[in-house]
């Protein structure tokens, strides 16, 4: 009886062990594969367009500031904002009363100077007669040398007085011309055909042009041709050239793009808060006059492009694998990577995709332009995938350990 009881107990234990073994085997066979250690990206074929973006201000292609050259009170203003003007049109008038009175005064002074010339000429003729008479008397022996010298001196003085009178006439004529010119300046004319985009005066206002000509009007020649002054960062200015195409957009017309061309990249630097920029001039067609002076524009300049090329994700060029670690969690330092020359990049390709035992290898490749997302690739990597990131896992078959970052 005791032996039979032990046999029953052993049989039950065997059944339990078999069930446990079956469950363990089933769990091993049905457990999911380990998550992939690396995130990979595809090498695709397409276009890569390098773009330099910036912001700037819309301005007319030709903008003229019209000022006043004389001081006075504005009596009439003939134009307003958005007025279309032609070259030679009168924009405003300054009170001409004082300038007319100045002309009358200068005219009177000129006439007095002319009378002085006539008097000097008469005095010169009298002095000439006395000099001739004194010379004749000295020649005949009845006159003295002192009388001749006195007559000669009087003649020279009369001659100098005539020259001074003629100089005064010329001076008064110049003053009169200046007064007449100032009278003409009381009428302010438009120098070009265009549109008045700013008016800074009203009738009755007094303008003072003593030290600097005040700006009264701003006239844009043609609003169908505009330009954008874009501030280009010093890191991007080396990629710009005249003639490059640009796309311009403004907040007033969302979703609409205006085509433009880079006409100039200025050498003069602009420094603000320690940031150095250079102005790029983009000429933009504005046939419907949608763009207005002063608008803030976003500019996208196509500095380079590559059509139908192999391209890889930029994340692949930035990827660096986590350092290896030993069983104690200490970092295992490998040989340092060599620095790369320009137009070279280092990527890691997936050579073994076995779950839990993936292997990667570094490759140096030839790269070209980038659009910020993808980079043109000149090296043929075949069907290999490039690694763009690494999944964090607490354990790894290579003894890497937990990644902290």
C-alpha positions in Angstrom: 0.0 0.0 0.0 2.8 2.5 0.8 4.6 1.8 -2.5 1.4 2.3 -4.4 0.9 5.7 -2.6 4.4 6.8 -3.6 3.8 5.9 -7.2 0.6 8.0 -7.3 2.5 11.0 -5.8 5.3 10.7 -8.3 2.8 10.5 -11.2 1.1 13.6 -10.0 4.4 15.5 -9.8 5.3 14.3 -13.3 2.0 15.6 -14.6 2.5 19.0 -12.9 6.1 19.2 -14.2 4.9 18.3 -17.8 2.2 21.1 -17.6 4.8 23.6 -16.4 7.2 22.7 -19.1 4.5 22.9 -21.7 3.5 26.4 -20.5 7.1 27.5 -20.5 7.6 26.2 -24.1 4.4 27.8 -25.2 5.4 31.1 -23.7 8.8 30.9 -25.4 7.3 30.0 -28.7 4.5 32.6 -28.6 6.4 35.5 -27.1 6.6 38.6 -29.4 10.0 39.4 -31.0 12.1 42.0 -29.3 11.5 45.6 -30.6 13.8 46.9 -33.2 16.9 48.5 -31.8 17.3 51.1 -34.6 14.9 53.3 -36.5 15.8 53.3 -40.2 15.1 55.6 -43.1 14.8 55.0 -46.8 17.1 56.4 -49.5 14.7 57.8 -52.1 14.8 59.5 -55.5 13.5 63.0 -56.0 14.2 66.7 -56.1 16.3 68.6 -53.5 15.8 72.4 -53.5 18.0 74.5 -51.3 16.1 77.5 -50.0 17.3 80.6 -48.1 14.4 82.1 -46.1 14.2 85.6 -44.7 11.8 88.5 -44.1 11.9 92.0 -45.5 9.9 95.1 -46.3 8.1 95.9 -49.6 9.1 99.1 -51.2 8.5 100.8 -54.6 11.2 100.2 -57.2 11.6 104.0 -57.5 10.6 106.3 -54.7 11.2 110.1 -54.7 11.0 112.3 -51.7 9.9 115.8 -52.7 10.8 118.7 -50.4 10.8 122.5 -50.3 13.9 124.6 -51.0 12.4 127.8 -49.5 10.6 128.5 -46.3 7.2 129.9 -46.0 3.5 129.3 -45.4 1.7 126.7 -47.5 -1.2 128.3 -49.3 -2.4 125.6 -51.6 -2.1 121.8 -51.8 -3.2 120.3 -55.1 -2.8 116.5 -54.4 -3.7 114.0 -51.8 -2.8 110.4 -50.9 -3.0 108.0 -53.9 -3.1 110.9 -56.4 -1.7 110.1 -59.8 0.6 112.8 -61.0 2.7 113.5 -64.0 6.2 115.0 -64.2 5.8 118.8 -63.9 2.4 118.9 -62.2 2.2 121.4 -59.3 1.9 119.7 -56.0 1.7 122.7 -53.6 2.3 126.4 -53.4 4.1 128.5 -50.8 3.0 132.1 -50.2 5.0 134.1 -52.8 4.4 137.6 -51.3 7.7 138.0 -49.5 9.6 136.7 -52.5 7.9 139.1 -54.9 8.8 142.0 -52.6 12.4 140.8 -52.5 12.4 140.8 -56.3 11.2 144.4 -56.4 13.9 145.4 -53.9 16.6 143.7 -55.9 15.3 145.3 -59.1 15.6 148.7 -57.6 19.1 148.0 -56.3 20.1 146.9 -59.8 18.8 150.1 -61.3 20.7 152.1 -58.8 23.8 150.2 -59.6 23.3 150.9 -63.3 23.0 154.6 -62.5 26.3 154.4 -60.6 27.9 152.9 -63.7 26.7 155.8 -65.8 28.0 158.3 -63.2 31.4 156.5 -63.1 31.6 156.5 -66.8 31.0 160.3 -66.9 33.6 160.8 -64.2 36.0 158.6 -66.1 35.5 160.7 -69.3 36.1 164.0 -67.4 39.3 162.5 -65.8 40.4 161.4 -69.2 40.1 164.9 -70.6 42.0 166.4 -67.7 44.8 163.8 -68.1 45.1 164.5 -71.8 45.2 168.3 -71.1 47.9 167.9 -68.5 50.0 165.8 -70.8 49.7 168.4 -73.6 50.7 171.2 -71.3 53.7 169.3 -70.0 54.7 168.6 -73.6 54.5 172.3 -74.4 56.5 173.2 -71.3 53.8 175.3 -69.7 52.5 172.6 -67.2 54.2 171.0 -64.2 54.8 167.3 -63.6 52.8 167.5 -60.3 49.7 168.5 -62.3 50.2 165.6 -64.6 50.6 163.2 -61.7 47.4 164.5 -60.1 45.5 164.1 -63.4 46.8 160.6 -63.8 45.8 159.7 -60.2 42.3 161.1 -60.7 42.0 159.1 -64.0 43.0 155.8 -62.3 40.5 156.4 -59.5 37.7 157.0 -61.9 38.7 153.9 -63.8 38.5 151.9 -60.6 35.2 153.4 -59.6 33.8 152.3 -63.0 35.0 148.8 -62.5 33.5 148.7 -58.9 30.2 150.0 -60.2 30.1 147.3 -62.9 30.8 144.7 -60.3 28.0 145.9 -58.2 25.7 145.7 -61.2 26.8 142.0 -61.7 26.3 141.3 -58.1 22.7 142.8 -58.0 21.9 140.9 -61.2 22.9 137.6 -59.5 20.9 138.5 -56.4 17.9 139.3 -58.6 18.2 135.9 -60.4 18.4 134.2 -57.0 15.3 136.0 -55.9 13.4 135.0 -59.1 14.6 131.4 -58.6 13.3 131.4 -55.0 10.0 132.7 -56.3 9.8 129.7 -58.7 10.6 127.4 -55.8 7.4 128.6 -54.1 5.6 126.2 -56.6 6.5 122.6 -55.8 6.5 120.4 -58.9 6.4 116.6 -59.3 9.8 115.4 -60.7 8.4 112.1 -62.0 5.2 110.3 -63.2 3.8 108.3 -60.3 1.5 108.0 -57.3 1.6 110.1 -54.1 2.1 107.6 -51.3 2.7 110.1 -48.5 1.7 113.7 -47.9 3.1 115.6 -44.9 1.6 119.1 -45.3 -1.7 120.9 -45.2 -2.7 124.4 -46.3 -1.7 127.0 -43.7 1.2 125.0 -42.4 4.6 126.7 -42.4 7.7 124.9 -43.7 11.2 125.8 -42.7 14.0 125.0 -45.1 16.8 126.8 -43.3 19.0 123.8 -42.5 17.5 120.9 -44.3 14.8 120.6 -47.0 11.7 119.1 -45.3 10.0 116.1 -47.1 6.6 117.2 -48.1 5.6 114.4 -50.5 6.7 110.9 -51.3 6.0 109.7 -54.9 6.3 106.2 -56.1 7.0 106.0 -59.8 5.3 102.7 -60.7 3.6 100.4 -58.1 3.4 97.6 -60.7 7.1 97.0 -60.0 8.1 96.5 -56.4 11.1 95.4 -54.5 11.7 93.6 -51.2 14.7 94.5 -49.0 15.3 91.1 -47.3 17.7 90.8 -44.3 19.9 87.8 -45.1 21.8 86.1 -42.3 25.6 86.2 -42.6 25.6 82.4 -42.6 23.4 82.3 -45.8 24.7 85.3 -47.7 27.5 83.3 -49.4 24.9 81.1 -51.2 23.1 84.0 -52.9 23.8 85.3 -56.4 22.2 87.9 -58.6 19.5 86.4 -60.9 18.3 83.7 -58.5 14.5 83.1 -58.3 12.6 84.0 -55.2 9.0 83.5 -53.9 7.5 86.3 -51.9 4.4 86.1 -49.7 2.6 88.6 -47.5 0.1 88.2 -44.7 -2.5 90.2 -46.6 -2.8 87.5 -49.3 -2.3 84.1 -47.6 -1.6 81.2 -49.9 -0.6 83.6 -52.8 3.0 83.7 -54.0 4.6 86.5 -55.9 7.5 85.7 -58.2 10.7 87.7 -57.9 14.4 87.8 -58.9 17.4 88.7 -56.8 18.8 91.9 -58.4 21.4 92.8 -55.8 23.1 91.5 -52.7 24.6 94.5 -50.9 28.0 94.4 -49.2 27.0 96.9 -46.5 26.4 95.0 -43.2 23.5 95.7 -40.9 24.2 94.9 -37.2 21.4 94.7 -34.7 21.6 93.2 -31.2 24.9 91.5 -32.3 23.3 89.8 -35.3 24.9 90.7 -38.7 22.7 90.6 -41.8 23.1 91.8 -45.4 20.3 93.3 -47.5 19.2 91.4 -50.6 17.1 93.3 -53.2 14.4 91.2 -54.8 12.5 92.8 -57.6 8.8 91.6 -57.8 6.2 92.0 -60.5 3.0 93.5 -59.0 0.6 93.8 -62.0 -2.5 93.8 -59.9 -1.0 96.3 -57.4 -1.7 94.0 -54.5 1.7 94.5 -52.8 1.7 97.9 -51.0 4.7 99.9 -49.7 5.6 98.9 -46.1 4.2 95.4 -46.1 6.2 92.7 -44.3 7.1 90.0 -46.8 8.5 86.5 -46.3 11.1 85.7 -49.0 12.2 82.2 -50.1 15.2 82.3 -52.4 16.0 79.1 -54.3 19.8 79.2 -54.0 20.4 75.7 -55.6 18.5 72.7 -56.8 19.1 69.1 -57.8 16.5 67.3 -59.8 15.9 63.5 -59.8 18.8 62.6 -57.5 19.2 60.1 -54.7 18.6 61.6 -51.3 18.8 60.6 -47.7 17.1 62.0 -44.6 19.1 64.6 -42.8 18.5 62.7 -39.5 20.9 60.0 -40.9 23.7 62.5 -41.0 23.1 63.6 -37.5 22.8 60.1 -36.0 25.5 58.9 -33.6 25.1 55.5 -31.9 25.1 55.3 -28.1 28.4 54.3 -26.6 29.0 50.7 -25.7 29.1 49.7 -22.0 30.5 46.8 -20.1 28.7 44.6 -17.6 29.3 47.2 -14.9 27.7 49.9 -17.0 30.9 51.7 -17.7 31.4 53.3 -21.1 33.7 51.5 -23.5 35.6 54.1 -25.5 36.3 53.2 -29.0 38.7 54.8 -31.5 37.9 58.4 -32.3 36.2 59.2 -35.6 38.2 61.1 -38.2 37.0 64.5 -39.1 35.4 64.7 -42.5 36.3 67.2 -45.3 33.6 69.4 -46.9 30.9 67.6 -48.9 31.4 64.4 -47.0 29.1 62.9 -44.5 29.0 59.9 -42.1 26.0 57.6 -42.0 25.3 54.3 -40.3 23.8 51.5 -42.4 21.9 48.5 -41.1 23.9 45.4 -42.1 22.0 42.8 -40.0 18.3 43.3 -39.2 17.9 40.2 -37.0 15.6 41.3 -34.1 17.6 41.7 -31.0 20.9 41.3 -32.8 21.0 44.2 -35.3 24.3 45.4 -36.5 25.3 48.7 -38.0 28.4 50.0 -39.8 29.6 53.5 -40.5 30.0 54.7 -44.1 31.5 57.9 -45.4 29.4 59.2 -48.3 29.5 62.1 -50.8 26.7 64.6 -50.1 25.4 67.7 -51.9 22.8 70.3 -51.2 20.1 70.0 -48.6 16.6 71.4 -48.3 16.5 71.0 -44.5 14.8 67.6 -44.6 16.8 65.6 -47.1 20.3 65.8 -48.6 21.4 64.9 -52.1 23.5 61.7 -52.1 26.2 60.9 -54.6 27.4 57.6 -53.1 25.6 54.4 -54.0 24.7 52.5 -50.9 22.7 49.9 -52.7 19.6 48.5 -50.9 21.0 49.2 -47.4 18.9 51.3 -45.1 20.3 54.2 -43.1 19.9 54.5 -39.4 18.2 57.7 -38.2 17.6 57.0 -34.5 18.1 54.4 -31.8 15.3 53.0 -29.6 15.9 53.3 -25.9 15.8 49.9 -24.1 16.8 48.9 -20.6 18.8 45.9 -21.8 20.8 45.1 -24.9 22.5 41.9 -26.2 25.7 43.8 -26.7 26.1 44.9 -23.1 25.1 48.6 -23.9 22.9 49.0 -20.8 20.3 51.6 -20.2 20.6 54.9 -22.3 20.1 58.0 -20.2 19.7 60.4 -23.2 
